[in-house]
Amino acid sequence: MRTVPVLSLLILVQVLWCADSEAQEWTRFRGPNGSGISKATGIPVTWTDSDYNWKIDLPVKGSSSPVLWGSQIFLTGDDPEKKRRSILCIDADSGRVQWRRDYTFDDFYLHRDNDFASATPCVDQDGVIVVWSTPKQVLMIALGLDGKEKWRRDLGPFRGLHGSASSPIIADGLVLLANDQMNPKRFSFYLPEDTDWDPGKSFLIALERTTGKTRWKIDRKSELAGYATPCIRRIGDRAEAIFTSTAHGITAVDLKSGQISWEIDQLWDDRTVSSPQLHDDLVLGSFGQGLSGQRLVAVRPNKAGGAKGELVYDVTKSVPLVPSFVVKDDLLFLWTDGGIVTCLEASTGEVHWRERVGRSCYSSPLWIDRRIYGISKRGEVVVLAASREFEELGRVDLCEKTFATPAIAGGVMYLRTQSRLYSLGKAK
């Protein structure tokens, strides 16, 4: 008889654990391991203003993506006139701002579509991590869930023509950051003749989550500033972080030791922005230049533990530069900056369909309930069937410039435009 309450307790614990894990599913850029894949089932394919749970005007503008811990939404923004960057904590149930922390900065040159707080934060039970850069410093700040600062690190100056946007992630008690910077000699024609600008000091770094102390650091060659957010690849009981960069191609670093597990270079010679993705034993990465992607590769690391690996296939047509891609159910979806979407077989690169669906975009697509959601720069949401057959399911206009990628947690999608935040879907 005593087994009944014990079983009931175990079931309750499991239910609570599942609910908690769903509430914590979007803690970094593009959610679980940066995949852009959600388990939500209640997000509509079309909607009107009356379908939102709430919508608010944000006190700051920006293009960084929201992240969540429990019922707290964290996002950043800036006020260029006041030279102020801000971290906001918003109640996910009501849209009310719980707290705000402001930080001043010195103005500097940016790409016209970038802003001063474009990197997406990451969050866990200990709080939120934000990375902001200026030509004088790469600043990492750790705040508790209550907004109180716990630690900060100045990681040195940043060199980049367009500003920075490299987002941190948290993994196995570490905060990871890819800090790939520009070598000004490569673009000296952009700089005034009297410019005395040393090459940026590029590196990969892992800091202890609770203290901010450096656990390991890997110096890198400097070619171009990088913007790709790493992901984690797990092999048995070992974990490695996957990074992409212009100078080094695809690099895997053992999380525990900080040693390079393998590296496949000479893949590309220009900027890496889209974040790497995983599919079975394949690692996918891409690069591009100007306004479009140039090449996507699928590589297979050496199973014997060698330093290299093999190129399985590559794609050179309709490759995204900024938007990251989606891999699900052996399908690879590429949503280009110019609004062309391609569906390929993820294991072989075989093309199933390629269609132009809209205008240019920076936001990365998401996979939700066998659908692909993408948002144009002008704020038009396009919903497609995540299928080997092309099918458009719906369109919704957010009526404002949108560069951020939505966040999804507990069955609700949070869409951020430049000045507003929306809650859509039925909470579990």
C-alpha positions as CSV (number, residue, x, y, z in Angstrom):
1,M,0.0,0.0,0.0
2,R,2.9,2.3,0.7
3,T,4.0,2.0,-2.9
4,V,0.9,4.0,-4.1
5,P,1.9,7.4,-2.6
6,V,5.5,6.8,-3.6
7,L,4.5,6.2,-7.2
8,S,2.2,9.3,-7.0
9,L,5.1,11.3,-5.8
10,L,7.4,10.1,-8.5
11,I,4.8,10.9,-11.2
12,L,4.4,14.4,-9.7
13,V,8.1,15.0,-9.7
14,Q,8.3,13.9,-13.3
15,V,5.5,16.2,-14.3
16,L,7.0,19.1,-12.5
17,W,10.4,18.3,-14.1
18,C,8.9,18.2,-17.6
19,A,7.1,21.5,-17.0
20,D,10.2,23.1,-15.7
21,S,12.3,21.9,-18.6
22,E,9.8,23.3,-21.1
23,A,9.8,26.6,-19.2
24,Q,13.6,26.7,-19.5
25,E,13.8,25.7,-23.2
26,W,14.8,29.0,-24.7
27,T,17.9,30.1,-22.7
28,R,20.1,31.2,-25.5
29,F,20.0,32.4,-29.1
30,R,17.7,30.1,-31.1
31,G,16.8,28.0,-28.1
32,P,17.9,24.4,-27.5
33,N,21.5,24.1,-28.6
34,G,20.9,26.9,-31.0
35,S,18.8,24.6,-33.2
36,G,15.7,26.9,-33.6
37,I,13.5,23.9,-32.9
38,S,10.6,24.0,-30.4
39,K,8.2,21.4,-29.0
40,A,5.3,23.9,-28.9
41,T,2.0,22.8,-30.5
42,G,-0.3,25.8,-30.0
43,I,1.3,28.5,-32.2
44,P,-1.1,29.5,-35.0
45,V,-0.2,29.9,-38.6
46,T,-2.1,33.1,-39.0
47,W,-3.4,35.5,-36.4
48,T,-4.7,39.0,-35.7
49,D,-4.1,41.6,-32.9
50,S,-6.9,40.0,-30.8
51,D,-5.0,36.7,-30.7
52,Y,-2.0,38.1,-28.7
53,N,-1.9,37.3,-25.0
54,W,-0.3,40.8,-24.6
55,K,1.8,43.2,-26.6
56,I,3.9,46.0,-25.1
57,D,6.0,49.0,-26.3
58,L,9.6,48.5,-25.2
59,P,11.4,51.3,-23.4
60,V,14.4,50.7,-25.7
61,K,14.9,49.6,-29.3
62,G,17.0,46.8,-30.6
63,S,17.5,43.6,-32.6
64,S,18.8,41.2,-30.0
65,S,16.6,38.1,-29.5
66,P,14.7,37.4,-26.2
67,V,15.6,34.5,-23.9
68,L,13.7,33.1,-21.0
69,W,14.1,31.5,-17.6
70,G,10.8,30.4,-16.0
71,S,8.4,33.3,-16.3
72,Q,11.1,35.9,-16.9
73,I,12.0,37.3,-20.3
74,F,15.4,38.9,-20.8
75,L,16.3,41.1,-23.7
76,T,18.6,44.1,-24.5
77,G,18.3,47.4,-26.3
78,D,20.0,50.7,-26.7
79,D,19.4,54.5,-26.9
80,P,22.0,55.9,-29.2
81,E,21.2,59.5,-28.4
82,K,21.7,59.0,-24.6
83,K,24.6,56.6,-25.3
84,R,22.9,54.0,-23.1
85,R,22.5,50.3,-23.3
86,S,19.9,48.4,-21.3
87,I,19.0,45.0,-20.0
88,L,15.3,44.4,-19.4
89,C,13.6,41.7,-17.4
90,I,9.9,41.3,-18.4
91,D,7.2,39.1,-16.8
92,A,6.2,36.5,-19.4
93,D,2.7,36.2,-18.1
94,S,1.8,39.9,-18.2
95,G,4.4,41.8,-20.2
96,R,5.2,44.0,-17.2
97,V,8.8,45.2,-16.9
98,Q,10.2,43.8,-13.7
99,W,13.5,45.5,-13.7
100,R,15.9,47.4,-16.0
101,R,19.6,48.0,-15.8
102,D,21.3,50.8,-17.8
103,Y,24.9,51.1,-18.9
104,T,26.6,54.0,-20.7
105,F,29.0,53.7,-23.6
106,D,31.0,55.8,-26.0
107,D,29.6,56.1,-29.5
108,F,31.4,54.3,-32.4
109,Y,30.8,53.4,-36.0
110,L,28.4,50.6,-36.8
111,H,26.9,49.0,-39.9
112,R,23.6,50.7,-40.7
113,D,21.6,47.6,-39.7
114,N,23.6,46.9,-36.5
115,D,22.9,48.4,-33.1
116,F,24.9,48.8,-29.9
117,A,23.3,45.9,-28.1
118,S,22.7,43.3,-30.8
119,A,24.2,40.3,-29.1
120,T,21.6,38.0,-27.6
121,P,22.0,37.2,-23.9
122,C,22.0,33.8,-22.3
123,V,20.4,32.7,-19.0
124,D,20.2,29.9,-16.4
125,Q,19.1,29.5,-12.8
126,D,22.0,31.8,-11.6
127,G,21.0,34.7,-13.8
128,V,21.6,36.3,-17.2
129,I,24.9,36.9,-19.1
130,V,25.3,39.8,-21.5
131,V,28.2,40.7,-23.8
132,W,28.6,44.1,-25.2
133,S,31.5,45.4,-27.3
134,T,33.1,48.7,-28.2
135,P,36.5,49.4,-29.9
136,K,37.9,49.7,-26.4
137,Q,36.5,46.6,-24.8
138,V,34.5,43.4,-25.0
139,L,32.5,43.5,-21.8
140,M,30.8,40.5,-20.3
141,I,28.3,41.2,-17.4
142,A,26.7,38.6,-15.2
143,L,23.5,39.6,-13.4
144,G,21.3,37.6,-11.0
145,L,17.6,36.9,-11.9
146,D,16.9,39.9,-9.6
147,G,19.0,42.2,-11.7
148,K,21.9,42.5,-9.2
149,E,25.3,42.4,-10.8
150,K,27.4,39.4,-9.8
151,W,30.6,39.9,-11.8
152,R,32.0,41.5,-15.0
153,R,35.0,40.9,-17.2
154,D,36.8,43.2,-19.6
155,L,38.1,40.9,-22.3
156,G,40.1,43.6,-24.2
157,P,39.4,45.8,-27.2
158,F,37.3,44.8,-30.2
159,R,38.2,45.4,-33.9
160,G,35.5,45.1,-36.5
161,L,34.1,47.3,-39.3
162,H,30.5,46.7,-38.6
163,G,30.4,46.4,-34.8
164,S,29.9,43.2,-32.9
165,A,27.1,40.7,-32.3
166,S,28.7,37.5,-31.0
167,S,26.3,35.9,-28.4
168,P,27.5,34.0,-25.4
169,I,26.2,30.5,-24.4
170,I,26.2,28.6,-21.1
171,A,27.2,24.9,-21.1
172,D,28.4,22.6,-18.3
173,G,29.2,25.3,-15.8
174,L,31.0,27.5,-18.4
175,V,30.2,30.7,-20.3
176,L,31.5,30.4,-23.9
177,L,32.2,33.2,-26.3
178,A,33.7,33.3,-29.8
179,N,35.6,36.5,-30.2
180,D,36.8,36.6,-33.8
181,Q,38.1,40.1,-34.8
182,M,39.2,41.8,-37.9
183,N,42.7,42.2,-39.3
184,P,42.6,45.8,-40.6
185,K,45.3,45.2,-43.1
186,R,42.8,43.2,-45.1
187,F,40.5,46.2,-45.3
188,S,42.9,49.1,-45.1
189,F,41.1,50.8,-48.0
190,Y,38.2,51.4,-45.5
191,L,40.3,53.2,-43.0
192,P,41.8,56.7,-43.0
193,E,45.4,56.9,-44.0
194,D,46.6,58.0,-40.6
195,T,44.7,55.2,-38.8
196,D,46.9,53.3,-36.3
197,W,44.9,50.2,-35.8
198,D,46.5,47.0,-34.6
199,P,45.0,43.7,-35.6
200,G,42.2,42.5,-33.3
201,K,43.2,39.8,-30.8
202,S,40.9,37.0,-31.7
203,F,40.2,34.1,-29.2
204,L,37.8,31.5,-28.0
205,I,37.2,31.7,-24.2
206,A,35.4,29.8,-21.5
207,L,34.7,31.5,-18.2
208,E,33.5,29.8,-15.0
209,R,29.8,30.5,-14.8
210,T,29.6,31.5,-11.2
211,T,32.8,33.6,-10.9
212,G,33.8,34.8,-14.3
213,K,37.3,33.4,-14.0
214,T,38.9,32.2,-17.2
215,R,38.9,28.4,-17.4
216,W,40.5,28.2,-20.8
217,K,41.4,30.5,-23.7
218,I,42.5,29.7,-27.2
219,D,44.3,32.4,-29.3
220,R,43.1,32.6,-32.9
221,K,44.3,34.2,-36.2
222,S,42.4,37.4,-37.1
223,E,40.8,37.8,-40.5
224,L,37.2,39.0,-40.2
225,A,35.0,39.7,-37.2
226,G,32.8,36.7,-36.6
227,Y,29.1,36.6,-35.5
228,A,28.3,32.9,-35.4
229,T,27.1,31.5,-32.0
230,P,28.6,28.1,-31.1
231,C,26.7,24.9,-30.3
232,I,27.6,21.8,-28.2
233,R,28.3,18.4,-29.7
234,R,28.1,15.4,-27.3
235,I,30.0,12.2,-27.9
236,G,29.3,9.7,-25.1
237,D,30.3,11.3,-21.9
238,R,32.4,14.0,-23.6
239,A,31.3,17.4,-24.8
240,E,32.8,19.7,-27.3
241,A,31.9,23.2,-28.4
242,I,31.6,23.8,-32.2
243,F,32.8,27.2,-33.5
244,T,33.0,28.6,-37.0
245,S,35.3,31.4,-38.2
246,T,36.8,32.8,-41.4
247,A,40.4,32.0,-40.4
248,H,39.9,28.5,-39.0
249,G,36.8,27.0,-40.7
250,I,35.0,24.7,-38.2
251,T,36.7,24.1,-34.9
252,A,35.7,21.7,-32.1
253,V,37.0,22.4,-28.6
254,D,36.8,19.9,-25.7
255,L,34.8,21.7,-23.0
256,K,36.6,20.2,-20.1
257,S,40.2,20.6,-21.2
258,G,40.0,23.5,-23.6
259,Q,42.0,21.4,-26.2
260,I,41.1,21.5,-29.9
261,S,39.5,18.1,-30.7
262,W,39.5,18.6,-34.4
263,E,39.5,21.4,-37.0
264,I,38.6,21.5,-40.7
265,D,39.9,24.7,-42.2
266,Q,40.2,26.1,-45.8
267,L,36.4,25.9,-46.1
268,W,35.8,29.6,-46.8
269,D,37.5,33.0,-47.0
270,D,34.9,35.4,-45.9
271,R,32.5,36.2,-43.0
272,T,30.8,33.6,-40.8
273,V,27.4,34.8,-39.4
274,S,25.0,31.8,-39.5
275,S,25.5,29.6,-36.5
276,P,26.7,26.0,-36.9
277,Q,24.2,23.1,-36.7
278,L,24.3,19.4,-36.1
279,H,22.7,16.4,-37.8
280,D,23.5,12.9,-36.7
281,D,27.3,12.7,-37.1
282,L,27.4,15.7,-39.5
283,V,28.4,19.3,-38.6
284,L,27.1,22.0,-40.8
285,G,28.5,25.6,-41.2
286,S,28.5,28.4,-43.8
287,F,30.0,31.7,-44.8
288,G,29.2,34.6,-47.1
289,Q,30.0,38.1,-48.2
290,G,28.2,41.3,-49.0
291,L,24.5,40.5,-48.8
292,S,24.4,36.8,-49.4
293,G,25.8,33.5,-48.4
294,Q,28.4,31.8,-50.6
295,R,28.9,28.2,-49.3
296,L,27.4,25.8,-46.8
297,V,29.3,22.6,-45.9
298,A,28.4,19.4,-44.2
299,V,31.5,17.7,-42.7
300,R,32.0,14.5,-40.8
301,P,34.6,14.5,-38.1
302,N,37.1,11.7,-38.0
303,K,35.5,8.9,-35.9
304,A,39.0,7.7,-35.0
305,G,39.7,10.9,-33.2
306,G,41.9,12.5,-35.9
307,A,42.4,16.2,-36.2
308,K,40.6,16.4,-39.5
309,G,37.5,15.0,-41.1
310,E,35.7,14.6,-44.4
311,L,33.6,17.0,-46.5
312,V,30.3,15.1,-47.2
313,Y,28.7,17.7,-49.4
314,D,28.5,21.4,-49.9
315,V,25.8,23.9,-51.2
316,T,26.7,27.0,-53.2
317,K,23.3,28.1,-54.4
318,S,20.8,30.1,-52.2
319,V,22.9,29.9,-49.0
320,P,22.1,32.3,-46.1
321,L,24.7,34.7,-44.8
322,V,22.9,36.0,-41.6
323,P,19.9,33.7,-40.9
324,S,20.9,30.4,-39.3
325,F,19.5,27.2,-40.8
326,V,17.1,24.5,-39.4
327,V,17.7,20.8,-39.5
328,K,14.9,18.5,-38.4
329,D,13.5,15.1,-39.5
330,D,16.4,14.7,-42.0
331,L,15.4,17.9,-43.7
332,L,17.7,21.0,-44.0
333,F,15.9,24.3,-44.5
334,L,17.9,27.3,-45.7
335,W,16.2,30.8,-45.5
336,T,18.4,33.3,-47.4
337,D,18.9,37.0,-46.7
338,G,17.0,37.6,-49.9
339,G,13.9,35.6,-49.0
340,I,14.6,32.4,-50.9
341,V,13.9,29.2,-49.0
342,T,15.4,25.8,-49.9
343,C,14.5,22.4,-48.5
344,L,17.2,19.8,-48.8
345,E,17.9,16.2,-47.6
346,A,20.1,16.9,-44.6
347,S,22.2,13.7,-45.0
348,T,23.0,14.1,-48.7
349,G,22.3,17.7,-49.7
350,E,19.7,16.7,-52.3
351,V,17.4,19.6,-53.1
352,H,13.7,18.9,-52.7
353,W,12.4,22.4,-53.5
354,R,13.5,26.0,-53.7
355,E,11.1,28.9,-53.7
356,R,11.1,32.7,-53.2
357,V,8.7,33.5,-50.4
358,G,9.4,37.1,-49.5
359,R,11.7,40.1,-48.9
360,S,15.1,40.2,-47.3
361,C,15.6,39.1,-43.7
362,Y,18.0,38.8,-40.8
363,S,15.9,36.9,-38.4
364,S,16.6,33.1,-38.3
365,P,13.8,30.6,-39.1
366,L,12.2,28.4,-36.5
367,W,10.7,24.9,-36.6
368,I,7.4,24.6,-34.7
369,D,5.0,21.8,-35.0
370,R,6.1,20.6,-38.5
371,R,6.1,24.2,-39.7
372,I,8.9,26.7,-40.6
373,Y,8.4,30.3,-39.4
374,G,10.5,33.1,-40.9
375,I,10.4,36.9,-40.5
376,S,11.5,39.5,-43.1
377,K,13.3,42.7,-42.2
378,R,10.1,44.6,-42.7
379,G,8.3,42.4,-40.2
380,E,6.3,40.0,-42.4
381,V,6.0,36.5,-40.8
382,V,5.8,33.7,-43.4
383,V,4.8,30.2,-42.3
384,L,5.7,27.2,-44.5
385,A,5.1,23.5,-44.1
386,A,8.3,21.7,-42.9
387,S,7.9,19.1,-45.6
388,R,9.5,17.7,-48.8
389,E,6.7,19.3,-50.7
390,F,6.5,23.1,-50.7
391,E,3.4,24.6,-49.1
392,E,2.8,28.1,-47.8
393,L,0.5,28.1,-44.8
394,G,0.1,31.8,-43.8
395,R,1.4,35.3,-43.6
396,V,1.2,37.9,-40.8
397,D,2.5,41.5,-40.9
398,L,4.1,42.8,-37.7
399,C,4.2,46.3,-39.3
400,E,7.7,47.2,-38.1
401,K,11.3,46.5,-38.8
402,T,12.3,43.1,-37.3
403,F,15.8,41.6,-37.0
404,A,15.4,39.5,-33.9
405,T,14.6,35.8,-33.8
406,P,11.5,34.9,-31.7
407,A,11.8,32.9,-28.5
408,I,9.4,30.0,-27.5
409,A,8.8,28.6,-24.0
410,G,5.9,26.9,-22.4
411,G,3.9,26.8,-25.6
412,V,4.1,30.6,-26.1
413,M,6.1,32.5,-28.8
414,Y,7.6,35.9,-28.0
415,L,8.1,38.0,-31.1
416,R,10.3,41.1,-30.9
417,T,10.2,43.9,-33.4
418,Q,12.5,47.0,-33.1
419,S,10.3,48.6,-30.5
420,R,7.6,46.1,-29.4
421,L,7.3,42.6,-27.8
422,Y,4.4,40.2,-28.4
423,S,3.2,37.1,-26.6
424,L,1.4,34.6,-28.8
425,G,0.1,31.1,-28.2
426,K,-1.5,29.1,-25.4
427,A,0.6,28.7,-22.3
428,K,0.9,25.1,-20.9
